[in-house]
Amino acid sequence: MKICVLVKEVPDAAVEKRMDPNTKRLDRSGEKNLNPFDTHAIEAAMQIKEGGAVDVDEIVAVTMGPESAVRALHKAVSLGADRSVHLTDPSLENSDVVATGYALAQVLKQESPDLVLLGQQSDDGECYTIGAVVADNLGMPSLTQVIKMDVESGALRCERQAEYGYDTVEVQMPAVISVGDAINEPRYPSLKAIMGAKKKQLDTKTAADAQIESGKVGSDGSKTQVLAINPPPEKQAGEIIEDEDTDETVQRIVAWLEERKLLA
Ligand SMILES: Cc1cc2nc3c(=O)[nH]c(=O)nc-3n(C[C@H](O)[C@H](O)[C@H](O)COP(=O)(O)OP(=O)(O)OC[C@H]3O[C@@H](n4cnc5c(N)ncnc54)[C@H](O)[C@@H]3O)c2cc1C
């Protein structure tokens, strides 16, 4: 079995999110890191490999991004991926979600994985949608918010977190699964793994290598247009109840919640 894990380089969590008023896009400059949500996908792949229920031949980390994105691949390899693929090409710049998902799917087609894993969201774009777009392009079933996954003879039995509780769903492989961050506790890379990551196979692909049609990526291939950006409303100061009578305090809190229709 072969598992591909999609990983993305994002601005480090410590960097304040800023929008570029000229391009109306996220300013992605500054310190960068592997998207923390993707470490859960790598860990899920490692647990399948180490679980022994199926033989995992290899785990391949795949990214689309500028030159600097190799660092995210090195981190993915230090966390357990066997090798990595970097799709990078100036023509891919300014791709929106549909274009990004199409481009990643083109690389995945060349890898023919049995399972594609990805994080629930990127820490920068937070679209939560790449999994569905990739699956659509590959013609594979897709599940989101998976927080438990067992491999059973060519199929996956998954639990997915829903607003009302949990769904238990079985899908045939090959499949595209985006994992929720409650699925596991990602491991830390060992010093040896960090040192060895740069020596592992890394294939760099251009858009032409991945047979990506130029009209489907980049600004021209992106149908989304950001028309305006607005800062979020300022947070209002909270209400502090300074009250020593427990009953009255509870009543005031319940009244506050009811007023906002927050109690079922
Ligand atoms: C008009 C427009 C132009 C844009 N231009 C750019 C641009 O130039 N550069 C840019 O970075 N973004 C750009 N974006 C944002 C870009 O579309 C999103 O970053 C991208 O589609 C992924 O969405 P997301 O990051 O919110 O992914 P989500 O759907 O939130 O991410 C889910 C998971 O998908 C995987 N994933 C997401 N992106 C990648 C990737 N690139 N490689 C591998 N795995 C991935 C990760 O596993 C991640 O956890 C643009 C958006 C618009 C609307």
The ligand as an ORCA input file, in Angstrom:
! r2SCAN-3c Opt
* xyz 0 1
  C      -7.546     34.431     -6.237
  C      -6.706     33.625     -5.289
  C      -5.324     33.595     -5.459
  C      -4.518     32.860     -4.588
  N      -3.165     32.866     -4.754
  C      -2.362     32.140     -3.925
  C      -0.961     32.109     -4.049
  O      -0.399     32.736     -4.908
  N      -0.229     31.355     -3.165
  C      -0.832     30.616     -2.170
  O      -0.145     29.928     -1.396
  N      -2.163     30.637     -2.047
  C      -2.945     31.375     -2.879
  N      -4.291     31.414     -2.722
  C      -4.853     30.614     -1.671
  C      -4.882     29.212     -2.196
  O      -5.966     29.041     -3.023
  C      -5.002     28.301     -1.029
  O      -3.895     28.454     -0.193
  C      -5.015     26.879     -1.534
  O      -6.054     26.722     -2.432
  C      -5.234     25.913     -0.460
  O      -6.301     26.320      0.323
  P      -6.032     26.301      1.824
  O      -4.613     26.642      2.038
  O      -7.017     27.124      2.518
  O      -6.238     24.752      2.062
  P      -7.202     23.870      2.998
  O      -8.256     23.363      2.152
  O      -7.555     24.702      4.223
  O      -6.090     22.859      3.373
  C      -6.394     21.510      3.668
  C      -5.180     20.679      3.469
  O      -4.851     20.679      2.093
  C      -3.461     20.470      1.944
  N      -2.924     21.559      1.123
  C      -3.421     22.799      0.947
  N      -2.649     23.495      0.105
  C      -1.638     22.678     -0.256
  C      -0.503     22.826     -1.100
  N      -0.239     23.945     -1.755
  N       0.339     21.760     -1.229
  C       0.089     20.593     -0.577
  N      -0.956     20.410      0.236
  C      -1.812     21.427      0.396
  C      -2.867     20.426      3.351
  O      -2.785     19.075      3.774
  C      -3.920     21.134      4.179
  O      -3.910     20.729      5.519
  C      -5.123     32.144     -3.555
  C      -6.504     32.180     -3.388
  C      -7.284     32.930     -4.221
  C      -8.755     32.963     -3.983
*
